[in-house]
Amino acid sequence: MAWLQLFSAGLLEIVWAVAMKQSHGFTRPWPTAIMVVAMTGSIVLLAMAMRSLPLGTAYMIWTGIGAVGAFLVGIMMLMHVAFNRSRLNGTDMHPFKELQRPSRV
């Protein structure tokens, strides 16, 4: 039963991550509400599974399902580009990218 709870918690983690993206910074009420409900359910199911599963195992499986699932949903359903040259060399992830002046060519 604990493994089923843990798997369900991982699936709800995917749901809340996608709903958070769809909420556009919590400006859309329905995706925001779905995110809150899924997040609460995910944490509750994780806590229930951890009654009989070790902390490290449960947390690793839960975050793994959520991370891989959100990654795959982003690629397949939201049409996000997973890898490109700027992401691989790190230039796409500069913390002050928006504040930089456009380069003159």
Residue, then its C-alpha position, 0 to 999 in steps of 0.5 A: m500500500a505504501w508503494l501505491q501511495l508513493f507512486s500516487a504522490g509522485l504523479l500528483e507532484i507532476v500535476w502540481a508542477v504543470a499546474m504551476k506553469q499553467s497558472h502564469g505566476f498564480t494569475r490564473p485561478w483554476p490552474t492555481a487551485i489545481m496546483v494547491v490541491a495537487m500539492t496538498g495531496s502529494i504531501v499527504l500521500l508522501a507522509m502516509a507512505m513514509r510511515s512504512l518506507p525509509l525517508g531516503t527511499a521515499y523522498m528519492i522516488w517521489t522527487g524522481i517521479g516528479a522531476v522526470g514526469a514534469f520534464l517529459v510533460g514539458i517536452m511532450m505536452l507543452m512543446h518545450v525544447a529540452f536541449n539546445r546549444s545555449r542551454l548546454n553551454g549555460t548561456d541560457m541560464h544566466p541569472f541576469k539575462e533579462l537585465q543585460r543589454p542587447s549585444r551590438v553586432 
